Structures are given as C-alpha cells and as structure tokens.
Amino acid sequence: MAIAKAKSARARKTGRPKRTRGRLAPLPLGAIQPTPFQRDLSPTHAKRLAVKIDETAAFLDPLIVVRGEEGRFWTPNGRHRLAAGKVLGLKQITALISPDETLAYRILALNTEKAHNLRDRSFEVIRMARSLAKRHSASKEAQYTAEFEAAELLTLGIVYEKSSRFAGGAYSSFLKKVDRFSERTLAASLREREGYASRLLEIDARAKKIIETLQMRGFKSPYLRNYVVARINPVRFHKSKKGDTKPPMPLAQALTRMAAAAKTFKVDSVSSAELAWVAVGAGAQE
C-alpha cells in the first residue's frame, strides 16, 4: 500500500499521466471525430494513406479514442487514418478505447501518422491551451508541460494564428533560450503571450524591411532571414550549462532588446563572408 501511494505521489509530482487500461473494439466511423485542437487535415496524406491501406488490405494501427463532448468519441492521434477510412468507404474502424480522457491532450506524444513540423506543433499546442483554459480556468500553465512539450510552442502558436506564413524556424532557437512555462493560470498566461506574439510580429516586420534593403544592395542569399534574425538575437552567444533551465533573461526583456537591435541594424556592416558562414551553419543543422 505504501509503495502504491509513493508511486501515485511521484506521478503527481512529475506530471506523468496515470496508466490506464483500454479495450479494443470496432467502432462506427461516424461516431469518432478528431480532437478539435489537432493540426489541419492534409487531403494528400489522407489519400496516400488510403491507397496504402487498400494495397496491403490491412489496417494495423488502431485509433486511440476517448470520450469527448456530446457523447462522441475523440481521437487524439488518428485524424488521417479516420479520413482514409472514409475515402475507402469503411463503416467501422478498430479503436483502443481508453477511459483516460486526458489522452485527448497528449497529441504530440501520440501522433505518429505524419511528422509534425514546427507550424503543426505550434497550432496544436495553442489549440489545446485554449481548450484547457476554458475547461480548467484555475489550472496553471506549468501543469501541462507534458501536453505542451515546449513553452515556445505556445508563443509561436499565437503568432501563427495571426500570421500563418510566419517564418517560425528563424526565431525558434531564440525562443527556446528565453521562453519558459508560466506559474500563472492558463488564461492569464495566454493573455501575456498575446502581447509577446504581437511584439515578435513587429520585430519580424522590421526584419523584413532590413532583408529588402539588403536584397536591393545585391545580397541574394536564401539565408538572409536567418542572418538578420541571428544578428538581432540578444542571446545568440549564450550557452546553457548542463542541467541549467533558467533563461539568460526574461522573454519580455529579450524582445525589448531584439526590437532595439532591429531598429539600429546597420546594413553597411553586412558582408558576403558573414552570409557564407550563416549558410555553412544552416547546412550543418540540416
């Protein structure tokens, strides 16, 4: 009994989900729908998946489903398999029914259908956050580290909502260093992040003007944006020590410094040699 209590306490402390048993069962396709915060459907991927299922005459991976709203089943990891089943005209689909409703918010951990890019992950995380803020108004953002995975995905999610073509990859390393989960309630934290997102978009608008000026001066490198963002990044030279999770400065302060650096950016100081080094670094990361 003491061991069981200790495990339960440790699970609450670490935020790890409680293990629950599910059961396999065939369910009507019409009774299942994707969780409302998942990334958008890719029709191309769904059709390709349908072709492969038809070719192999097998459906190996069951959907994970939980009870959703209005008595329907939600799947946090099967949007494209569900769509492929509809393309094939299936009436039923095999599902693992779990009594753990919190699985609806474990999209990033469970979704193995199609690799998530940064935009997909950010959209899913901000949609989950908005849903959780409504359902659990007193919950703190830091309680959902397992569901959200990374704090910067919340900020980027709001940015993508405002500008779906935002070049998030250029700012990702900056945000990773300074963005952290908040101890405030989700609703309060999201309001604060709205401000961060707007400031980031203002910085990006200025970065675009710098890029346009450089292009007019003959610089045609595909890495211009990466170069400009790196130059105005106030924490680009900061290296975290092993086990140190404290940011070098708060996100608000980092955005202030970044905006100031963008305003005082000197295009005359840019050289082709510097751009070449940026290209080498980008190639190494790829």
C-alpha positions in Angstrom: 0.0 0.0 0.0 2.8 2.4 0.9 4.6 1.7 -2.4 1.4 2.3 -4.4 0.9 5.7 -2.5 4.5 6.6 -3.2 4.1 5.9 -6.9 0.9 7.9 -7.1 2.6 10.9 -5.3 5.6 10.7 -7.6 3.3 10.7 -10.7 1.5 13.8 -9.5 4.8 15.5 -8.8 6.4 14.7 -12.2 3.2 15.4 -14.1 3.3 11.9 -15.7 -0.1 10.6 -16.7 -1.7 7.7 -14.8 -1.5 4.4 -16.6 -4.9 3.1 -17.5 -6.1 0.0 -19.4 -8.1 0.3 -22.6 -10.1 -2.2 -24.7 -10.0 -2.9 -28.4 -13.3 -2.6 -30.2 -14.7 -1.9 -33.7 -16.5 1.5 -33.7 -18.7 3.1 -36.3 -16.7 5.7 -38.3 -19.4 8.3 -37.8 -19.1 8.0 -34.0 -15.5 9.2 -34.0 -14.0 12.6 -34.7 -10.6 14.2 -34.2 -10.0 16.3 -31.2 -10.8 19.9 -32.2 -7.3 21.2 -31.5 -5.4 18.9 -33.9 -3.5 20.2 -36.9 -5.5 20.7 -40.1 -6.1 17.7 -42.3 -3.8 17.1 -45.2 -6.0 15.7 -48.0 -3.0 14.5 -49.9 -1.7 12.5 -47.0 -5.1 11.0 -46.3 -5.5 9.9 -49.9 -2.0 8.4 -49.9 -2.7 6.6 -46.7 -6.0 5.2 -48.1 -4.1 3.8 -51.1 -1.6 2.1 -48.9 -4.3 0.6 -46.7 -6.1 -0.7 -49.8 -2.9 -2.1 -51.3 -2.0 -4.0 -48.1 -5.5 -5.0 -47.3 -4.6 -4.3 -43.6 -5.2 -1.7 -41.0 -2.5 -2.4 -38.4 -2.7 0.6 -36.1 -5.9 1.0 -34.1 -7.0 4.6 -33.3 -6.8 5.7 -29.7 -10.1 7.1 -28.6 -11.5 8.7 -25.5 -14.9 10.1 -24.6 -15.4 13.6 -26.0 -18.1 16.1 -25.8 -21.7 15.3 -26.6 -21.1 11.6 -26.0 -18.9 11.2 -29.1 -15.5 9.6 -29.3 -12.4 11.8 -29.8 -9.2 10.5 -31.3 -6.0 12.5 -30.5 -3.9 10.6 -33.0 -6.0 9.3 -35.9 -7.2 12.2 -38.0 -5.6 11.0 -41.2 -6.5 7.3 -40.6 -10.0 8.3 -39.9 -10.1 10.3 -43.2 -8.5 7.4 -45.1 -11.2 5.1 -43.8 -13.9 7.4 -45.1 -12.2 7.6 -48.5 -12.3 3.8 -48.6 -15.9 3.7 -47.6 -15.3 1.8 -44.3 -18.2 1.6 -41.9 -16.2 0.6 -38.9 -12.7 1.1 -37.6 -10.7 -0.7 -34.9 -10.0 1.5 -31.9 -8.4 1.3 -28.5 -10.9 2.9 -26.1 -9.3 4.5 -23.2 -11.1 5.7 -20.0 -8.3 8.3 -19.6 -9.8 11.5 -21.0 -6.6 13.4 -20.6 -5.2 11.5 -23.5 -7.1 13.9 -25.7 -4.4 16.4 -24.8 -1.4 14.2 -25.5 -1.5 14.8 -29.3 2.2 15.4 -29.7 3.3 12.3 -27.8 0.7 10.0 -29.5 0.6 11.2 -33.1 2.8 9.0 -35.3 0.9 9.3 -38.5 2.7 12.2 -40.1 5.8 14.1 -38.9 4.9 17.4 -37.2 6.6 20.5 -38.5 7.0 23.5 -36.2 3.8 25.1 -37.5 1.7 22.0 -36.9 3.0 21.5 -33.4 2.5 25.2 -32.5 -1.1 25.2 -33.8 -1.9 22.0 -31.9 -0.4 23.3 -28.7 -2.2 26.7 -28.7 -5.5 25.0 -29.5 -5.0 22.6 -26.6 -4.1 25.5 -24.3 -7.2 27.5 -25.3 -9.4 24.5 -24.7 -7.8 23.7 -21.3 -8.1 27.3 -20.2 -11.9 27.1 -20.7 -12.3 23.7 -19.1 -9.9 24.3 -16.1 -9.8 28.0 -15.5 -7.8 27.7 -12.3 -5.1 25.5 -13.8 -1.6 26.8 -14.2 0.2 26.7 -17.5 3.2 24.9 -15.9 0.9 21.9 -15.0 0.7 21.0 -18.7 4.4 20.7 -19.6 3.8 17.1 -20.8 1.0 18.1 -23.1 2.6 21.3 -24.5 6.2 19.9 -24.6 7.9 23.3 -25.1 6.9 26.8 -23.9 7.9 28.5 -27.1 5.2 26.5 -29.0 2.6 28.4 -27.1 4.0 31.8 -28.2 4.6 30.6 -31.8 1.1 29.2 -31.9 -0.4 32.6 -31.3 2.0 34.1 -33.8 0.9 31.6 -36.4 -2.8 32.3 -35.7 -2.1 36.0 -36.5 0.2 35.2 -39.5 0.1 31.7 -40.9 3.2 32.2 -43.1 5.4 33.4 -40.3 8.9 32.1 -40.5 8.9 30.5 -37.1 12.1 28.4 -37.7 14.2 31.6 -37.9 13.1 32.5 -34.3 12.9 29.1 -32.8 16.4 29.0 -31.3 15.9 32.4 -29.8 12.6 31.5 -28.1 14.0 28.2 -26.9 16.5 30.1 -24.8 14.2 32.6 -23.2 10.6 31.2 -23.2 9.6 29.2 -20.2 6.3 27.8 -18.8 4.5 30.2 -16.5 3.2 29.6 -13.0 0.2 31.8 -13.8 -3.2 30.4 -14.8 -3.5 29.4 -18.4 -5.9 32.3 -19.2 -3.6 34.9 -17.7 -0.5 33.4 -19.3 -2.2 33.3 -22.7 -3.1 37.0 -22.4 0.5 37.7 -21.7 1.7 35.6 -24.6 -0.7 37.5 -26.9 1.5 40.6 -26.2 4.7 38.6 -26.8 3.3 37.4 -30.1 2.4 40.9 -31.3 5.9 42.2 -30.4 7.5 39.3 -32.3 5.5 40.1 -35.4 6.6 43.8 -35.1 10.2 42.6 -34.9 9.7 40.4 -37.9 8.2 43.2 -39.9 11.3 45.3 -39.3 13.5 42.3 -40.1 11.7 42.0 -43.5 12.5 45.7 -44.3 16.1 45.0 -43.5 16.1 42.0 -45.8 14.5 44.0 -48.6 17.2 46.7 -48.2 20.0 44.0 -48.3 18.4 42.5 -51.4 18.4 45.9 -53.1 22.1 46.1 -52.4 22.7 42.8 -54.2 22.6 40.2 -51.4 20.6 37.3 -52.7 21.4 34.5 -50.2 18.5 32.3 -49.2 19.8 32.6 -45.6 19.2 36.4 -45.3 16.4 36.0 -42.8 18.4 33.6 -40.6 21.4 36.0 -40.8 19.3 39.1 -39.8 17.5 37.3 -37.0 20.8 35.9 -35.7 22.3 39.4 -35.7 19.5 41.0 -33.7 19.2 38.0 -31.3 20.3 39.2 -27.9 21.1 35.7 -26.6 22.8 34.2 -29.6 26.1 33.7 -27.8 24.5 32.3 -24.6 25.3 28.7 -23.9 23.4 27.0 -21.1 25.2 24.8 -18.7 24.2 21.2 -18.3 21.1 21.0 -16.1 20.5 24.8 -16.1 17.0 25.6 -17.1 17.0 29.2 -16.1 16.7 31.6 -19.1 19.6 34.1 -19.6 16.9 36.8 -19.4 13.1 37.0 -19.3 11.2 36.8 -22.6 9.9 40.3 -22.3 13.3 41.8 -21.8 14.8 39.7 -24.7 12.0 41.0 -27.0 12.8 44.6 -26.0 16.5 44.1 -26.8 15.7 42.4 -30.0 13.4 45.2 -31.2 16.1 47.8 -30.3 18.7 45.8 -32.2 16.4 45.7 -35.3 15.9 49.4 -35.2 19.6 50.1 -35.1 20.7 47.5 -37.6 23.4 48.8 -39.8 23.1 47.3 -43.3 26.5 48.7 -44.2 28.1 46.3 -41.8 26.8 43.2 -43.7 29.4 41.3 -45.8 29.2 38.3 -48.1 31.7 36.4 -45.9 29.3 36.6 -42.9 26.4 35.3 -45.0 28.6 32.4 -46.2 29.2 31.4 -42.6 25.4 31.5 -41.9 24.9 29.2 -44.9 27.5 26.8 -43.5 25.8 26.8 -40.1 22.4 26.2 -41.6 23.7 23.3 -43.7 25.2 21.7 -40.7 21.9 21.9 -38.8 20.0 20.3 -41.8 
